[in-house]
Amino acid sequence: MNPPRHSKPGVPGPLRTVALLQIGWFAFLSALGGWWVALMSRQAGQIADLERQLGVGTSATAAQWTRTERMLRWEGATFFAALFLTLAFVAWLYWRDSKRARALQAFFASVTHELRTPLTGIRLEAESLAELVPPGGEARVLVDRLLDDSARLEAQVERALELARVEGEGTVFTAPLNPRALVTQLVRHWHPSGSRPVSVDNQVTDGAILADAAALQIILRNLLENSVRHARRDPLSVRISSRETDGWTELLVADDGGAPEPLPRGLGSLFAKGPGSRGAGVGLYLVRSLMERMGGAATFGPVESAGAPPGFQVGLRFRREVPHG
């Protein structure tokens, strides 16, 4: 099997894209300005030569053409100097904003990381209280609510940390792994936040895909939590299956909780969400970004199976491990 390897670099951020566009624009204007100066200088020289050949040129006209040629060169130099100063100013703005963005990302990641310990402590204390308080009373209702809220906060903090890592272009490693084994382990240890009853049907077949195990667990947890958060029916059923398509292995995560019609536009973009969504619009963005970092892709849409209850489905396309003999 192939050794672990780094993922491809992430998609450039908005600031980097603007900087690259500005460099391209500078190169285009430089070529255009150089061509214009060269053309005008050549035409001025040809006119002066033609006048001398026809005998109509004088020393005064020759001096005039010399001044014109010198003026064109100075105008060209001024144009290029202004263009260079503009690029330097834009480069300084890019450096300043990227430095500020990195500082904000570091602060954001540090704060969310510091929140993990107290939130874990709150959840453990709530679980201890749940064991002491008998079910059915008002106190147990409050304890259950505390458990739900702490689990929801922990999930949000994990999303925030992963978002900071993705935006900071943290390293993602891809290695061959068995998707069925990973999904089985995740389903065994995953517990939904809230009191909604959820059943997860693991129909993934054995195989070998190229993926980052930690990133894939984050993706599947986000999708399960997304189904729980947005489902419109109880009990909720989520089915995780796999299929082979054109050299790819695709994991399908489909629920029967209903899907909005039509689906919101821009799903998978940062902060994109439906009109009635209670989320922050981060979960599906993380799914799409992590899949692209692993060399795959993510698709979002309604459940495709005929006769199946209406629901939401996510397709995760992975590269297959090719055996070497």
N, C-alpha and C positions, 0 to 999 in steps of 0.2 A: 504494500500500500504506500501511497505517497506520503512524505513527511508533512508536518504542519507548515503552512505558508501564510504570509501576510496577505491581507486583503488589499484590493486596489485602493488608491487614495480616494478620499471622500470627494463629493461634489464641492467645488469652490463656493465659499460664502458670497453674499452680496457685495461686500467690500472688495474682495479679490476679483470678482467679475467686473466691477466698475473699473478697477485698476487695469485689468487686461484690455478692456474696451478702450480706455483712455490711451494706452500704449499703441494699440492698433490705429486709433484715430490720429495720434501723433505721427506714426509712420506714413499714413495715407497723406496727411497734409504736407509732410516733409517732401514726399515724392512729388506731390502736385506742385508745391512751391518751387522745388528744384527744377522741375520740367518747365515751369513758366519763366523763371529767370533765364535758364539756358536758351529757351526759344526766343525770348525778347532780345537777348544779347546777340544771338546769331542773326536775327533779322536786322538788327541795327547795324551790325558789321556788314551784312550783305548789301544793305542800302548804301552805306558809305562807299563800299567798293564799286558799286554800280555807278554812282555819281562820278567817281574818279575816272572810270573807264569811258564815260560819256563826255567827260570834260566839263561838266556843269558844276562840279564841286569846287569850293574855294577853301582857303584855310579857315575861314570863319565857320563854314558848315561842318568841316572836319572836326573843329574844336567843339562844335555843338553836339555832334554825334558822340564824341568822346565823353562829354559831360553827361549825355543821356545814358551811355553805357555804364558810367560810374554811378549814376543815380539808381539805375536798376540793380546794380550790385549791392549798394547800400540799403535799398528797400528790401532786397532779399535777405540780407544779413539781419536787418531789423525784424523782419517777419520770423525768421528762424529763432532769433533771440527771444522774442515774445512767446513763441510756441514752446520753447524750452523752459522758460520761466513758468508758463502755465502748467506744463507737465510736472515740474519740480514742486509747484504748490499743491497740485492734486496728489502727488506722491507723499508729501508731508501730511496732508489730510488723511490719506489712507493709513500711514504709519501711526498717526495719533489715534484714529478711531479703532484700528486693529489692536493697539496697545490697551485702549480703554475696554474694548470688548473682551480681551483676554483676562483683564483684571476683574471684570464683572463675572465672567464665567468661573474664575477661580474662587471668587467670593461666594457665588451661588452654590458651587459644588461644596465648599467648606461648610456653609451654613446647613445645607441639606444633610451632609455627612454627620454633622454634630447632632442633628435631630434624630438620627437613627437610634442612638442609645437610650435617650429618655422615652421614645415611643415604644421601643421594645420592652422597657421596664414597665410602662403603663399597661401594655398588653398582658404581660406575665402576671402583674398584680390583679388585673381584671379576671384572668383565668383562675387565679387562686380564689378570688371572691366568688366566682361562679360555682366553684366546688363547695364553698361554705354556705351559700344562700340556697335554700330549697326552691325548686321551680314552682311557678304558678303565682307567686306573690308580686307585689309592686316593686320590691327591691330587686327581684330577679329580672324584671323588665328593664330596670335601669342598668343593671350589670350587663345584660345582653346588648343593650344599646351602646354601652361603653366599649364592649368587645368589638362591635361592628364599626364604630367610629375609629377606634385605634387601628383596626386592620385596614380600613380605608385610608387613613393617614399614612400608614406604613407603605401601602401601595403607591400613594402619590409621591412619597419621598423617594422610593426606588425609581419611579419614572423620572423624577427631577434629576436624580443622579445620572441616570442613563442618558437623559437629554443633554446634560452638561458634557458627558463623555463624547456623545455623537457630535455635538456642535464644536467641541474642541478637537475633533478628528482623532480620537483615541484609537489605539491599535485594536484591530479585530483579526483573530487567527482562524483560518479554516483548516479543518482536518477531517478525514473520513470518520463518520459515525453512523450508528444504526438508529434511524428515526423512531422505530417502534420501541426500542429500549428506553430512549430518552422520554418519549411521550408516556410510557408506562410509569416511569419513575415520577414524572411531573404529576400525573393524575393521582398517584398514590399519596403524594404529600401536599397537594393543593387543596385549600379549603376556601370556599367563596366567602367574600365579605357580605354581611347582611343575612337576613333570615330566609331568603329565597331558596327553595329546594332546587338543586341542580344535579343532573346526572350527566356524566361524560362517557361517551361510547368511543373506545379506542379501536379503530378499524385500520390502523396503519400496519402495513406489511413490512417484513424484514427487508433490509437493503443496505446500501451505503451511499450517503450523500456527503458533499463537502460543505461543512458548516462550522460555526463556532458554537460549542455546546452552551456556554453561558448566554450568548446572544439569542440562541434559539429558545432557551427557557424563558428569557425575558419576553420574547415575541409571543410565545404561547400563553404565558400568564397574562399579558396585556389583552390578548384576544378573549380569553376566558372571562376576565374581569369586565371587558367591554360588553360581552354578551349578557352578563349578570346585570350590569348597570342599565342597559338599554332595552332589555327584554320586556315585552308587553303581556306575557302570560306566565302562569304558574301551573304545574311545575315546568322548569326549563330543561331542555335537553340539548346538549352540544355533541356533535359527532365529528371526530377527527379521523380522516381517511387519507389514503394516498393513491396516486396513479402515475403511470409512466407516459410522458408525452414528448415526442421528438427529442430524445436524448436528455430530457430533464426528468427529475422526480418532483412531483407537485403534492404538497400536503394541503388538504382542504379542511378548513375549520368552519363548520356550518352549524347554526343554531335554529331553533324553531320558535324564536321569540318574536317573530314579525319583523318586517323591514319597512322603513318609511318609503313612500312612493310619491314622487320620484326620489331616488337617492340624492343626498346633498352633493353639490358639485365640489370638486377639489379635495375629495377624501384622500387622506395621506399627506396633505400639506400641513405645515405647522399652524396650529390653532384653528384649523378648519373643522367645523362640526355642524350638525343639523340644527334646525331652529329650536327644537325642544330638548336638545342635549343638555345634560347636567355636567358633562365632562369639560376638560380644559382644551380639548383638541390636540393632545400630545400623543396619546397612545398609538393611533394609526400612523402618525408621522414617524414614531420610533420604529414601528414595524416596517414601513417602507424603507427608511434610511438604513436600518440594520441589514435588511435583505439585499439592498444594493451594495452595501459594504462587503457582503459575503459573495458578491458576484451573481446574485439571483435577482428575483423580482417579486413584487406583491401586487395582487389584484383584489379589488373590492366590488361586491355586487350582491344581488339577491340570490337565494338558493336556486340552483339550476335543475335539480332533480324533479321530474314530472310526478305529480301527485304528492309531493312532500309538502308539509306545512310551510307557510310563508316564513322566511327568516333571512338572516344576513350571512353571507359566506365570504371567506377570505381565502385566496389561493396563494400559497407560498411555493415558488419555483426555485429548486436547488439544482446545482450541477451534480451529476452522478459521478461517483468514483469509478474510474476506468481501471480494471485489473491489468497488471503487467505480467507477462509471462516470460 
